Amino acid sequence: MRRLYGKARLGWEAEIESQGLVYNKTTVPGGESRSYWRENVFYDFSAGEIDLLAAATDQLFGACVEAGDAALADDRLLDRMHVPQSARDVIRATWDFEPPSVYGRFDLRWDGTGHPKLLEFNADTPTSLVEAAVVQWAWHLETGQGTDQWNQLDDRLVAAWQRVLTRWESEHGHRPRVHLAWTAGDTSGEDWMTVAYLAETVTRAGYEASIITTEQIGLDTGDARFYDPDGGRIEVVFKLYPWEWLLDDPYGPSVLADLRRPDATTWIEPVWKMLWSNKGLLPLLWQRYEHDPVISRLLLPAYFADDPRAVELNESGYARKPLLGREGSNVELVAPGGQEVLAGRGGRYGAEGWVVQQLAELPDFAGPDGPHHPVLGTWVVDGEAAGLGIRESDGLITDDLSFFVPHTIDFRS
């Protein structure tokens, strides 16, 4: 694994925008505008390193399945994870029924040596999909850099929709139209483009797709069913909206009531993803696999913040994370000794509870322009490892201002 410098393509900004990266320009504190996409640098891996990352991703996914079983068997764990009591019966029912899940993303800390370490699992509403599946693949083909790229995302997504929707069709006796919902409050264009890209993969899978906003999902008080603005029944809906937000909405009780029906609306991602998108998954995994010779080497010690064992991490340092935090919000990195704060971000999370995870500072592939700290996002589609996207930050916490950097396999310098 190495960070290399390349040459920028002529007109690359217009090119990546035409491929869907309409949110390339970000505004940093102070008002400066900069590119989110890094055009003239990339990370290069050997084929063996990619095989290792893929194997680790598959092993972690299997561990999460077992951890979900453990959580659902113990209400005390669900209490600590702040999983709402009102949703637990439908979470258990949907977990047992195995409704469709399409994708997710593990965030890993790795510098090319030893074993990658899980930082968190973006299981419910992961973004950076367009840049990972489309933009960096086009960059690879157009620049000729690297002999390959770990990027099966596009094909796997189409195949996932085919499997999921064919199963739905056989169970319900007719072909569904898939509604894909984004949140109108997002002004960057990222959520809209993520949903638009997924809608295209649905269409290529052979099914009809309609893009709406979550705000346009209507509840008919007569039959207690959900409808789109044209009066069409919503039977299958992908929502780029976190489950914990959805259940806190005025519609939340109606969503849960609908999920208890035998012909319930199919939500993608499903409600059981609340078990995996929650940072409480980290101590749950550590508790279960601390002594497992294979899985433990992919994990960092982690505890609920009120666990007496959490003080064990003072010596090594730790990351303090809110259970339901997003984009690095409210994360705090504490140095060995437990006193000095190395980095921290504000935000609106934390009232729901905290976990602490052993400090594992991101590696620094420093260059003449400063520090570069990558997080490796390994994608899972339909339960299998499918590709890699890299976010890179100047600081130790990856947030919504971090860059996206493409990658190659076996670049020959």
N, C-alpha and C positions, 0 to 999 in steps of 0.2 A: 504494500500500500504506500503510495507516494503522491505528493501534490506537484503537478507539473504546470508549466506555463505554455500556452499555445497562442495562436494568432486569431484575432477577432475577424469575423466575416464582414465583408462590406454589407451595409444595410441590415445588420443583424437585429437591430431593435424592431424594425418594421416586420422582419421575418418572424420573430418569436411572437409578436402581437398577432400576426395573421394566423398563427398556430394555436391561439387561445390565451396567451399570456398577456391579457389586456391589463393586468394588475402589476406589471413589471416595475413601474415607478412607485417608490415608497418615499414618504416624507419622514425624515428623522427629526428628533428633538432639535430645535433651533431653526427648523423650516427648510433645511436643505433637502433637495430631491435627489435620489440616487436609484440605480438599477438594482432590482431584487435578484435578477439573473446574472451570474458571473460567466461571461462569454470567453474570456481569454485564459482561464485556468480550469483544471479538471483533476480529479483523483483517478489514479490508475491502480488496478488490482491484477494479480495473477489469477489464472483460472482456479488454482487450488484455494486461494483466499475466498473467491466467490463461492466455491463449493462449501467451504467452512461456514460462511455466513448463511447460506441456504439451509444447511443442516441444522445450524443453531436456531434459525427461524422456525423450522418444522418442529424441533424439539420443544421450543418455548410454546408453540401453539398447542401441542399435545399436553404440556404441563398445565396450560390455562384451562383446558377442558376438564382435567382432573381436579384442579382447584375450584372450578365452578361447581362440580359435584359436592366437594367438601363444604363450600359456603352454603349451599342450599340445604345441606343436612344439619346446619347449626344456626339457629336464629341469633345466637350471641354474636357470631361473626357478621351476620347481616346488620345487626345493631351497630357494631363497630364501624362498618362500612357506610353507615347512614343510608341504607337502602330502605325506602319508605315501606311501612307496614302494609299500606293499602295496595301496594303493587306486588307483594311477595307471592300471592297465589298465582297471578298471571305470569310472573317470571318463572315460577316452578313449572307451570303448565306448558309454557312455550319452550322452555329448556327441554322438557321431556319429549315434546312433539317435534323438536328440531325444525322450527320454521327457517326460512332462507336467510342466510347471512352471505353477503357478497364479498366484503373486503375489510381490511384493517391494516394497521402499520405499527410495527415494533420500532421503538427508538433505542439504538444501541450505542454504547461507548466502546470504541475499538481503535487501535492505532496500527493494526497489522501484526501485533505480537500477542501471544497468549490466546485467551478466549474472549470473545465479545461479551459485554455485560449489559443486561437489560436495564434501561433507565425507566421506561414506561411503555404502556400499550395504548395506542390511539385506536380504540376498537369501535367506537360509535360513529364519529363524524370526522374521520381523517381527511385533511386537505393536502395540498401540494401534489395532487394526483395528475393534473394536466401536465405540469412540468416534468414529472417523473415518467409518465406513460408516453407522452407525445413529443414535447419540446426537446428533451435531451436525446431522444432517439433520432429525431430529425437532425439535431446538431451532430451526432455521431456519423450519420450517413453523409451529411453535406461536407463535413470537415475531413472525413477519412481517418480520424484519429482513433487509434485502437483497432484491434481486430474484431472486437465484439463489445457488447454491453449487456449487463444482466438486466434484461427488460422484456419480460413476457407479459407485461401488464395488459396491453390492449387485447391480445388474443385470448388471454385467460378471462378477462372481464366479459367478452362476448360469449365465451363458452359457459361462464358461470350463469349469465342471464338465461341462456338456452336451457341449462339444466333446471334452474330454479323455476322458470316459467312453464316449461314442459310439465314438470311435476304439478305445479298449481293447476294447469289446464286439465290434467288427468283427474285431479281430485275434485274439480268444480264443474267439469263438463263443458266449459267454454273458454275461449281465449281471452286473457285479460288485457286491458289497456293499463300501462304502467304510468302512474303519475309520479313526477319527481319534483320535490318542493325545496326551494331555497328561501332564505329569510330576506325580506325586502330591506331590513335594516342594514345589511351589508352594502356599503357604498364602494368597496374596492373593486368589485367585479369578480372576486375569487370564487365566492359561493355560487354565483350564477354560472360561471364558466365550468366549475366542477360538475354541476348538475347538467348543464348542456352537453358536456362530454359524455357523462354517463347515459344521458338520453340517447345519444348517438350509438353507444354500444348496445343499448336495448333494441334500437331499430335494426342494427346489423344482426342482432340475434333473431330477428324475424317477428318482432312484436311492436305494437303501437306504443308511442310514448307521448306524454303531455307534460310540459313544464309549467308549474304554477309556483306561487309563493305559499309559505305556511299560513300567511295571513288570509289567503284565498280559500283555505279549506273550511267548508261550511258544515255545520251540524243541523240536520233536519230534526226539529223537535218532535215531529210526528213519528218517524220510525227510528229515531236516534242513530241514523247512519250518516256517514260523511260524504259530501258531494263537492264537485269542483264548481267554478263560477258559471259553467254552462249547464249545470244541472245533472252532470254525469256522475254516477255512483263511483266513489273511489274504492276500488277493491284491492289494489296493490299500490303502495306508495313508498317511494324512497324519500327520506326526509334528512336534509342536512341541518339538523336541529337536535341538540342533545336531549336525551330522554329525561334527564332531571329537570330541564326547562319545560319540556312538554307537559310533564306531570304536574308542574307548578302552575301551569296556565289554567284559565277558567275551564278549558276543554278537558283538562286532565282526567277528572272523574268519568267523563263520557268515553274517553279513550279506553280507560280500564274496563268500563262496563261493556264496551264493544268487544274487547279482547276476551271476555268471558263467554261470548257467543260461539256456537260451533262453526258459524260462517263469518267469523270476524274479519275485519280488514287486515290484510297482511302488511305489516310495517317492516321496512328494510332501512336500516338495520333493526333487528328485533329487540323487544324490550329486555331480553336477558342480557343484552350487551351492557346493561347497567352494572353487571358483575365485573366486567373487564375494563370498562372505561374509567372505573373508580381506582384511585391510587391505593386503596385498601387491598387491591390485588397483589401489591408488592410484598407486604408482610405475610399475606396468605400464602404466596408462593414460597417465601423463605421458610415459613413455619413447616410447610409440607416437604420441602426438598433440601433443607439445610444439610442433610447427611446423604443425599443421593449423589453418587460419584459423577454422574453425567450432568444432571440439571443444575446442581449447586454451582458448578463452575461458570454457568451463564448468568448467575444472579449475584446481586449485592445484598448483604445483610440488611434487612428492613423490618421495622416494627411500627405498630401504632404508637403515636407520640405519648400516650398515657400508659403504655406498657412499661413496667419496671425495668425490663431488659433494654429499653431504649438508651439508658445511660451508658451502656457498653460502647456506644458509637462515639462518645465524647473523645475518646483517645484517638480514634482514626479520623474524626471529623464526620460531618453528615450533611445531607441535603434535607431540608424540611419542606414538605410539599403538602398543599391542601388536597383533601380527598377528591374534590371535583374541579381542580384548577385546570386552566387551559393556556397554551402559548406561553408557558413560563411564568404566568402571573402568580404573585405571592410566594414564589420559590425563594428560599434563603439557603445559601451555602455557608456552612460554619467550619472553620479551620480546625485541625487537630488540637485537642485541648478543650474544645467546646466553648471558647470565649469570643474569638475574633470572627466577625462576619466577612467572608471573602467577597460575596456578591449577593444581591437581593433585588427583587422587583416588587412593586406594589400591585394592587389589584383589588378585586371585590370578593375574593374567595377566602375561605378559612373558617367561617362560622360553623361549617359542617364537620370540622375535625381535621386532623393532620396525621401524616406518617413521617417517619424519619428513615432515611436510607443512607447506608455508608457512603461517605464522600468518595467520588471517583471523578476527579477533575478531567474535563475533556482534554484530549491530546492537543498539542499546539504544533501545527505545521507552519511555523512562522516563516514569513518571507520579508523582502525588503519593505513591503508596505504594512508590516505589523503582524500581530498574532492572528492565527486562523484556527478556530476550534470547530471541528466537524462533529456532527451527530449523524450516524448512519440509519436511515429509515428503511427497514426491510419490509416489503409489502407481502401481505397474505391475501390471496384471492381464492375463494371457495375452499378455504382450509389448507392451502398449500403455498409455500414460498414462491413469489412471482417476480421479484425485481427489487431494485435499489434506487433510492433518492437521497441526496445528501444535502443537509442544511448546515451552513457554516456561519459562525458568529465571531465578532471581534472579542466579545467577553465570554465568560464562563457559563452563561445561561442562554439557551436558545430560545428566542422569542419571535414575535411576529415581524420583527425588523431584520431577522437573520437572512442571509443570502441562500440561494439555491445554486449548487455547483454540479455540473454534469460529471459523469465518470466513464471510464473505458476499462476494457480488459486487454492486458498484454500490449500496451503501447510500446513501440520500439523507438527509442530516442537515438 
